[in-house]
Amino acid sequence: MSRLSQSDCSMDLADRAVGFLLCCISLTIFTYYSFWVIILPFVDDDHFIHNYFLPQEYAIIIPVLAGVALVCFLCVFIGSVMLKSKRKKA
């Protein structure tokens, strides 16, 4: 059995830290969005909690724009990979 070197151990720790950070960010966004879309419509309009959220229209606009941006990014990425592989063959 081989022993883990110091750099392997630090990389593992860094990967875990990044993964934990991404999980925390995702959980925060999910909780915020779920509260915004599911619970906030049932709260009175003059309640102070509405100050922390955007208008309801943005609950649809933001995910749609994010989805369009993701699809555009994927198309550009796939196109660039196809062009690079085509150049290698030639």
Contacts in CASP RR format, 6 or more apart in sequence:
PFRMAT RR
TARGET T0000
AUTHOR 0000-0000-0000
METHOD contacts of the structure
MODEL  1
MSRLSQSDCSMDLADRAVGFLLCCISLTIFTYYSFWVIILPFVDDDHFIH
NYFLPQEYAIIIPVLAGVALVCFLCVFIGSVMLKSKRKKA
4 12 0 8 1.000
33 59 0 8 1.000
36 53 0 8 1.000
36 54 0 8 1.000
36 59 0 8 1.000
37 59 0 8 1.000
40 49 0 8 1.000
40 50 0 8 1.000
40 53 0 8 1.000
40 56 0 8 1.000
41 56 0 8 1.000
43 49 0 8 1.000
43 50 0 8 1.000
END
